[in-house]
């Protein structure tokens, strides 16, 4: 929760008008904050205050980070907003209904922003989208809302809306790997593969994690670059064995007419999946086709 609150408070400060050096220090401080290195975060905020001692936004941010990093301090938000305090207490007690009621009864920004996160955590994308939208109507310059909104649009399959929301976020956060990765997924679903490839490459420059590598492999598959996609997927499978990885290896095999390996890899995907009907149908189609081919060979056809 501390890390979440820190990220929530950090992003508004990115939009403060500042000189180039201050912006650089803010970027560095942001990186340290997101990684949980609060000591280095405060150090770079102090560097800003040495050159801009009257920068009230940075002073406020420093105070918030010091509160968040202190395990004996209560949440800053819960201290200043009664609705948020009630919601936090309800969440701590495991009372989701009371948490939702406390936040939804308010027209302030923070309750609606936290309500959106509450809905997201409970797999309610439609209500999360509505809450993020309401929060943005109240405070449209708070960029983190666009990131959350974009993620919910992706869950809901609203690909163009996801691109629009994430583009808004990226315009103020040009080094956000997660935003580029999410937008790459949305672009890929819209068959805009060049844009998708460009975005996922930007994400991977910052963080070469398995999730981003899988998105890259799927983009290559959708572009018809089956050999390149398969090589990346096989490399991924050495570290993570998931249904989706084996599914796309099998689909690459199928596209390259290697039906035997396609069957083997789709079989692995089915074992690891939660009743993927499309996957099972593809597996049965290949199995039937291989059976027909074997029968023809046995009959001298």
C-alpha positions in Angstrom: 0.0 0.0 0.0 2.9 2.4 0.7 4.3 2.0 -2.8 0.9 2.5 -4.3 0.3 5.7 -2.3 3.7 7.0 -3.3 3.1 6.4 -7.0 -0.3 8.1 -6.7 1.2 11.2 -5.2 4.3 11.3 -7.4 2.9 11.7 -10.8 1.0 15.1 -10.4 4.4 16.7 -9.7 5.7 15.7 -13.2 3.4 18.4 -14.6 4.8 21.2 -12.6 6.5 23.8 -14.9 10.2 23.4 -14.3 13.6 24.1 -15.8 15.4 21.3 -17.6 17.6 20.3 -14.7 14.6 20.1 -12.4 12.8 17.9 -14.9 15.8 15.6 -15.0 15.9 15.3 -11.2 12.2 14.7 -11.1 12.5 11.8 -13.6 15.4 10.3 -11.6 13.4 10.7 -8.3 10.4 9.1 -10.0 12.4 6.1 -11.0 13.8 5.7 -7.5 10.3 6.1 -6.0 8.7 3.5 -8.2 11.5 1.0 -7.3 10.9 1.7 -3.6 14.2 3.5 -3.0 12.9 6.3 -0.9 16.2 7.5 0.4 17.5 8.2 -3.1 14.1 9.8 -4.0 14.4 12.3 -1.2 18.0 13.0 -2.1 17.1 14.1 -5.6 14.2 16.1 -4.4 16.6 17.9 -2.1 18.8 18.7 -5.1 15.8 20.4 -6.7 15.1 22.3 -3.5 18.7 23.5 -3.4 18.1 25.3 -6.7 14.4 26.1 -6.2 13.9 26.5 -2.4 10.4 28.0 -2.9 9.1 25.1 -5.0 6.1 24.2 -2.8 5.1 21.2 -5.0 8.4 19.5 -4.4 8.3 20.3 -0.7 4.9 18.7 -0.5 6.0 15.7 -2.4 9.0 15.3 -0.1 6.8 15.4 3.0 4.5 12.8 1.5 7.3 10.5 0.7 8.7 10.8 4.2 5.3 10.0 5.6 4.9 7.0 3.3 8.3 5.6 4.0 7.7 5.9 7.8 6.0 2.7 9.0 4.7 4.4 12.1 2.8 7.1 10.2 -0.8 6.7 9.1 -1.7 7.2 5.5 -1.6 10.9 4.5 -4.8 10.6 2.4 -6.7 8.9 5.2 -5.7 11.7 7.6 -7.1 14.5 5.4 -10.1 12.9 3.7 -12.8 11.3 6.0 -14.3 9.2 3.1 -10.9 7.8 2.3 -10.2 7.1 5.9 -13.5 5.2 6.2 -12.8 3.3 3.0 -9.3 2.3 4.2 -10.7 1.0 7.5 -13.4 -0.9 5.7 -10.8 -2.4 3.3 -8.6 -3.4 6.3 -11.7 -5.1 7.8 -12.4 -6.9 4.5 -15.7 -5.1 4.0 -15.7 -4.4 0.3 -19.3 -3.1 0.3 -18.6 -0.5 2.9 -15.3 0.5 1.2 -17.2 1.0 -2.1 -20.0 2.9 -0.4 -17.6 5.3 1.4 -15.8 6.1 -1.9 -18.8 6.3 -4.2 -20.7 8.8 -2.1 -18.1 11.5 -2.8 -17.5 13.9 -5.7 -13.9 14.6 -4.9 -11.0 13.4 -7.0 -9.2 11.0 -4.6 -12.3 9.0 -3.6 -13.2 8.5 -7.2 -9.7 7.6 -8.2 -9.4 5.1 -5.4 -12.9 3.8 -6.3 -11.7 3.1 -9.8 -8.8 1.0 -8.3 -11.2 -0.8 -6.0 -13.4 -1.8 -9.0 -10.3 -2.8 -11.0 -9.0 -5.0 -8.1 -12.5 -6.7 -8.1 -12.5 -7.3 -11.9 -15.2 -4.8 -12.6 -13.9 -3.0 -15.7 -17.0 -1.1 -16.6 -17.4 0.6 -13.2 -13.6 1.1 -13.0 -13.8 3.0 -16.4 -16.7 5.1 -15.1 -14.9 6.0 -11.9 -11.6 6.9 -13.7 -13.6 9.0 -16.2 -15.3 10.8 -13.3 -11.9 11.4 -11.6 -10.5 12.8 -14.9 -13.5 15.2 -15.2 -12.7 16.5 -11.7 -8.9 16.7 -12.2 -8.0 16.2 -15.9 -4.3 16.9 -15.5 -3.7 13.9 -13.3 -1.9 11.5 -15.7 -2.1 8.3 -13.7 -5.8 8.2 -14.3 -5.2 7.8 -18.0 -2.9 4.8 -17.4 -5.5 3.1 -15.2 -8.2 4.0 -17.7 -6.2 2.5 -20.6 -5.6 -0.7 -18.7 -9.3 -1.1 -18.0 -10.2 -0.4 -21.7 -7.8 -3.2 -22.6 -9.5 -5.6 -20.2 -12.8 -4.6 -21.8 -11.6 -5.0 -25.4 -12.0 -1.3 -26.2 -8.8 -1.1 -28.2 -9.0 2.3 -29.8 -10.2 3.9 -26.5 -7.2 2.2 -24.8 -4.8 3.7 -27.3 -6.3 7.2 -26.8 -6.1 7.0 -23.0 -2.6 5.6 -23.0 -1.4 8.2 -25.6 -2.6 10.9 -23.2 -0.6 9.3 -20.4 2.5 8.8 -22.5 2.4 12.5 -23.6 3.4 13.4 -20.1 5.4 10.3 -19.2 7.6 9.5 -22.2 9.6 6.8 -20.3 6.8 4.6 -19.0 7.5 1.1 -20.2 4.2 -0.3 -18.9 2.2 2.3 -20.9 4.1 1.5 -24.1 3.6 -2.2 -23.5 -0.1 -1.8 -23.0 -0.5 0.4 -26.0 1.5 -2.1 -28.1 -1.1 -4.7 -27.1 -3.9 -2.4 -28.1 -2.3 -1.5 -31.4 -1.7 -5.2 -32.2 -5.4 -5.9 -31.6 -6.2 -3.1 -34.1 -3.9 -4.7 -36.6 -1.5 -1.7 -36.4 1.5 -3.9 -36.2 4.2 -1.3 -37.0 2.9 0.9 -34.2 2.7 -2.1 -31.9 6.3 -3.1 -32.7 7.6 0.4 -32.1 5.9 0.6 -28.7 7.0 -2.8 -27.5 10.6 -2.1 -28.5 10.5 1.1 -26.4 9.1 -0.9 -23.4 11.8 -3.5 -23.8 14.6 -0.9 -23.8 13.5 0.0 -20.2 12.6 -3.5 -18.9 13.2 -6.7 -20.7 10.7 -8.7 -18.7 8.8 -11.9 -19.7 5.4 -10.2 -20.1 6.8 -7.7 -22.6 8.7 -10.4 -24.5 5.5 -12.4 -24.8 3.7 -9.3 -26.3 6.6 -8.9 -28.7 6.4 -12.5 -29.8 2.6 -12.3 -30.3 3.1 -9.1 -32.4 5.6 -10.9 -34.6 3.2 -13.8 -35.0 0.4 -11.5 -36.0 2.7 -9.8 -38.5 3.3 -13.2 -40.1 6.9 -13.4 -38.9 6.4 -17.0 -37.6 10.0 -18.1 -37.4 11.1 -15.0 -35.4 8.1 -15.3 -33.2 8.7 -19.0 -32.5 12.4 -18.5 -31.6 11.4 -15.9 -29.0 8.6 -18.1 -27.7 10.9 -21.1 -27.3 13.4 -19.0 -25.5 10.6 -17.8 -23.2 9.4 -21.3 -22.5 12.8 -22.1 -20.9 11.8 -19.7 -18.1 8.0 -19.7 -18.1 5.7 -22.5 -19.0 2.2 -21.1 -19.5 -0.6 -22.0 -21.8 -0.3 -18.9 -23.8 3.4 -19.5 -24.6 2.8 -23.0 -25.8 -0.3 -22.0 -27.6 1.6 -19.5 -29.8 4.5 -21.9 -30.3 1.9 -24.3 -31.6 0.3 -21.7 -33.8 3.7 -20.8 -35.3 4.2 -24.5 -36.0 0.8 -24.7 -37.6 1.5 -21.6 -39.8 4.8 -23.2 -40.9 3.0 -26.5 -41.7 4.8 -28.4 -39.0 1.7 -30.1 -37.8 3.3 -32.8 -35.6 5.0 -30.2 -33.4 1.9 -28.0 -33.6 -0.1 -30.8 -32.1 2.5 -31.4 -29.3 2.7 -27.8 -28.3 -1.1 -27.2 -28.4 -1.5 -30.3 -26.3 0.8 -28.7 -23.7 -1.2 -25.4 -23.9 -4.5 -27.3 -23.3 -3.1 -29.0 -20.2 -2.1 -25.6 -18.8 -5.3 -23.8 -19.9 -8.7 -23.2 -18.3 -10.9 -24.8 -21.0 -9.9 -22.7 -24.0 -12.5 -23.9 -26.5 -10.8 -22.2 -29.5 -7.6 -23.9 -28.5 -9.2 -27.3 -28.2 -10.9 -26.9 -31.6 -7.6 -26.0 -33.3 -6.0 -29.1 -31.6 -8.8 -31.4 -32.8 -8.7 -30.0 -36.3 -4.9 -30.7 -36.5 -5.4 -34.1 -35.0 -8.1 -35.0 -37.5 -6.0 -33.7 -40.4 -3.0 -35.7 -39.3 -5.2 -38.8 -39.0 -6.5 -38.3 -42.5 -3.0 -37.9 -43.9 -1.8 -41.1 -42.1 -4.8 -43.0 -43.5 -4.1 -41.8 -47.0 -0.4 -42.9 -46.7 -1.5 -46.3 -45.4 -3.9 -46.7 -48.3 -1.2 -45.7 -50.7 -2.8 -42.3 -51.4 
